Amino acid sequence: MKKLLSLLLAAVLCLAMFAGCAPKETTDPDTTDPGTTDPGAADPGTQEPDGEAAPKTTFRIASLKGPTTMGLVKLMDDSDKGQARHDYQVTMHGTADEIVPLLAKGEIDVAFVPCNLAAVLYQKTEKGIQIAGINSLGVLYTVDTGDEVHSVADLKGKTIYTVGKGTTPEFSLNYILSQNGLEPGKDVTVEFKSEATEVAAMIAQGQQVIAMLPQPFVATAMAKNENLRIALDMTEEWDKVVTDGSSLITGVIVARREFIEQNGAAFDEFLEDYAASVSFVNGDVDAGAALVGGYDIVPEAIAKTALPLCNIVSITGSEMKDKVSGYLNVLYEQNAESVGGTLPDDGFYYVK
């Protein structure tokens, strides 16, 4: 087990990318009303022909405290109020390494994890999980305090401070640079810090820097330095250079294959309910930010700024497969071990 976990943890994405400002201990979501209700809340339950509510399926869901969970908050709120179609028991975690053993031992049913980790888990669980959706696209942004960067070409001769050496942020940055004719380490100096807070501290102190950071660290840093600006949306820069339909992907939804097989209809309803939650958060930022703050993911004020920039999505089916397979192929070409040593087969994808 120790060897298995070490292999899995080696593939985990930069934790700051998902965890935001979260503490590392597991946190149960607050079950009190965060203070926002949706006038169009779900009906308390689907009715059977005899008038009785259909039985609810219990979903044990693990997510990361940060952008990953922001899209879940309406679903969580509905479930806490007894208004959801199923019993969604969501626990938030500070790091992905807390989720890995829970999924491996079958102590959770659904997990929101880094995309490349999903591929690793597929191999290590002997195809015991499937990927069912994308929950967040890229959350990385290049920022500067000197109004120097307006295109990737402007990074030539510059130093970029960032996090995630040996993980997806590094692979993504290297890919974008190389596709724009820049060689990392030669044309552009990339200086890695162990945590996003180190880079944010440099910015807060007023140093003139160019940095690549994830949300919500960008929103937090901008609140502390009025001269900081978003120079490049790395998701957009990725989209400009790919030709295979792939996307820069942060997080995905995976589930135990056995759970899906035993609860197929309910699982499809969960995906529908998650999509509705994402639509709510993206469509009403103020109400979504109130829920995010109420569940203590990030402060409400920061959430209002960060939510529109977190690329929270619900992408399923063939579109999900195309985007994920293309993204994993890019990672595989740079470092095969980042996706478990081999690309997953078609059985990895839950496509109806």
Stockholm file with secondary structure:
# STOCKHOLM 1.0

chainA/1-352         MKKLLSLLLAAVLCLAMFAGCAPKETTDPDTTDPGTTDPGAADPGTQEPDGEAAPKTTFRIASLKGPTTMGLVKLMDDSDKGQARHDYQVTMHGTADEIVPLLAKGEIDVAFVPCNLAAVLYQKTEKGIQIAGINSLGVLYTVDTGDEVHSVADLKGKTIYTVGKGTTPEFSLNYILSQNGLEPGKDVTVEFKSEATEVAAMIAQGQQVIAMLPQPFVATAMAKNENLRIALDMTEEWDKVVTDGSSLITGVIVARREFIEQNGAAFDEFLEDYAASVSFVNGDVDAGAALVGGYDIVPEAIAKTALPLCNIVSITGSEMKDKVSGYLNVLYEQNAESVGGTLPDDGFYYVK
#=GR chainA/1-352 SS CHHHHHHHHHTCCCHHHHHTTCCSSCBCCCCSCCSCCCTTCCCSCCBCTTSCBCCCCEEEEEEETTHHHHTTHHHHHHHHTTCSSSEEEEEEESSHHHHHHHHHTTSCSEEEEEHHHHHHHHHHTTSCEEEEEEEEECCEEEEESSSCCSSGGGGTTCEEEEECTTSHHHHHHHHHHHHTTCCBTTTBEEEEESSHHHHHHHHHTTCCCEEEEETTHHHHHHHHCTTCEEEEEHHHHHHHHCCSSCCCEEEEEEEEHHHHHHSHHHHHHHHHHHHHHHHHHHHCHHHHHHHHHHTTSSCHHHHHHHGGGSCEEEECHHHHHHHHHHHHHHHHHHCGGGGTSSCCCGGGBCCC
#=GC SS_cons         CHHHHHHHHHTCCCHHHHHTTCCSSCBCCCCSCCSCCCTTCCCSCCBCTTSCBCCCCEEEEEEETTHHHHTTHHHHHHHHTTCSSSEEEEEEESSHHHHHHHHHTTSCSEEEEEHHHHHHHHHHTTSCEEEEEEEEECCEEEEESSSCCSSGGGGTTCEEEEECTTSHHHHHHHHHHHHTTCCBTTTBEEEEESSHHHHHHHHHTTCCCEEEEETTHHHHHHHHCTTCEEEEEHHHHHHHHCCSSCCCEEEEEEEEHHHHHHSHHHHHHHHHHHHHHHHHHHHCHHHHHHHHHHTTSSCHHHHHHHGGGSCEEEECHHHHHHHHHHHHHHHHHHCGGGGTSSCCCGGGBCCC
//
